[in-house]
Amino acid sequence: MPDVAGLAPRPIVWVAAAVAAGLSAFVVTNTMRDGQTRTAAAVTLTGGDPARAPALFRRYGCSGCHTIPGIPGADGQTGAPLTGLSKRVYIAGVLENRSDNLVAWIVSPQSFSPQTAMPNSGISEQEAKNLAAYLYAH
């Protein structure tokens, strides 16, 4: 008859599994909380609604030129990638990275940099605030 006592899980295995599960839950919870905090801060900074941004990115063709985090198909290579925009010092290399400057840039980029390839798209200021909120949240 086989020795089944040697096959029984050891308490250390159960403890390790419990610690790993707890750590995973902690990381997921903190990641979600960090995302919610970033989104709340972005809404406060910009006055925009990041939930409206994905449709706006598609409507105005932003995803054709830019890589945009969380937007399927937004893998353009013409413009700068918009990943991590909140951590940058400058917008398009010409404006201090502040929410009012980002909104103004989105609405009328050529008024700040006449040689930019980014077109004046006809986007409204509120739509630009929605895009800015999304970009600062991601």
C-alpha positions in Angstrom: 0.0 0.0 0.0 1.4 3.4 -0.9 2.4 5.9 1.8 -0.3 8.6 1.3 1.0 10.6 4.2 4.0 11.6 2.1 1.7 12.9 -0.7 -0.4 15.1 1.5 0.2 18.9 0.9 2.4 20.4 3.5 1.2 23.4 5.5 3.9 25.6 3.9 2.3 25.0 0.4 -1.1 26.2 1.7 0.5 29.2 3.4 2.4 30.1 0.2 -0.8 29.7 -1.9 -2.8 31.9 0.5 0.0 34.6 0.5 0.1 34.6 -3.3 -3.7 34.9 -3.6 -3.7 37.7 -1.1 -0.9 39.5 -2.9 -2.7 39.2 -6.2 -5.9 40.6 -4.8 -3.9 43.5 -3.2 -2.2 44.3 -6.6 -5.5 44.2 -8.5 -7.3 46.4 -5.9 -4.5 49.0 -5.8 -4.3 49.0 -9.6 -8.0 49.6 -9.8 -7.8 52.3 -7.1 -4.9 54.0 -8.9 -6.9 54.0 -12.1 -9.9 55.5 -10.4 -7.7 58.1 -8.7 -6.0 59.1 -12.0 -9.4 59.3 -13.7 -10.9 61.5 -10.9 -7.8 63.8 -11.1 -8.0 64.0 -14.9 -11.7 65.0 -14.7 -10.9 67.6 -12.1 -8.0 69.0 -14.1 -9.7 69.2 -17.5 -13.5 69.4 -16.9 -13.8 66.6 -19.4 -15.4 63.2 -19.5 -12.9 60.5 -20.5 -15.7 58.0 -21.2 -16.6 60.1 -24.3 -13.1 60.1 -25.7 -12.9 56.8 -27.5 -15.6 57.8 -30.0 -14.1 61.2 -30.4 -10.6 59.7 -31.2 -12.3 57.7 -34.0 -14.5 60.5 -35.2 -11.7 63.0 -35.6 -9.2 60.4 -37.0 -6.7 60.8 -34.1 -6.1 57.1 -34.1 -4.8 57.2 -37.7 -1.8 59.3 -36.7 -1.3 58.5 -33.0 -0.9 55.4 -30.8 -3.4 55.9 -28.1 -3.5 53.6 -25.0 -6.7 51.6 -24.6 -8.1 52.5 -28.1 -8.3 49.5 -30.4 -6.7 50.2 -33.8 -5.1 53.4 -32.6 -1.6 52.5 -33.7 -0.7 55.4 -36.0 2.9 56.2 -36.4 2.8 59.7 -37.9 2.2 61.7 -34.7 3.8 61.1 -31.3 2.4 58.2 -29.3 0.0 59.5 -26.6 0.9 56.9 -24.0 2.1 58.4 -20.8 1.2 62.0 -21.8 0.6 63.0 -18.2 4.2 62.4 -17.3 5.7 64.6 -20.1 7.0 68.1 -19.5 5.9 69.5 -22.9 3.1 69.0 -25.3 4.3 68.7 -28.9 7.7 70.1 -27.7 6.3 73.6 -27.6 3.8 74.0 -24.7 4.1 73.4 -21.0 2.1 70.2 -20.1 -0.9 71.8 -18.4 -4.5 70.8 -19.1 -5.4 74.2 -20.5 -2.5 74.0 -22.9 -3.4 70.5 -24.0 -7.0 71.5 -24.7 -5.8 74.6 -26.7 -3.4 72.4 -28.6 -6.0 69.9 -29.5 -8.4 72.6 -30.7 -5.9 74.6 -32.7 -2.4 73.1 -32.9 -1.3 75.2 -35.8 -1.8 78.4 -33.8 1.1 77.2 -31.6 3.2 75.5 -34.2 2.4 76.6 -37.8 4.6 73.8 -39.2 3.0 71.0 -37.3 1.5 68.1 -39.2 -1.4 68.0 -36.8 -4.4 69.6 -38.6 -7.0 71.9 -37.1 -9.8 69.3 -37.0 -12.8 71.5 -36.1 -13.0 69.8 -32.7 -14.9 71.8 -30.0 -13.3 72.9 -26.7 -15.5 70.5 -24.7 -14.6 67.6 -27.0 -10.9 68.5 -26.5 -11.5 68.5 -22.7 -12.9 65.0 -23.0 -9.8 63.9 -25.0 -7.5 65.6 -22.5 -9.2 63.9 -19.6 -8.8 60.5 -21.2 -5.1 61.1 -22.0 -4.3 62.3 -18.5 -6.2 59.3 -17.0 -4.2 56.9 -19.1 
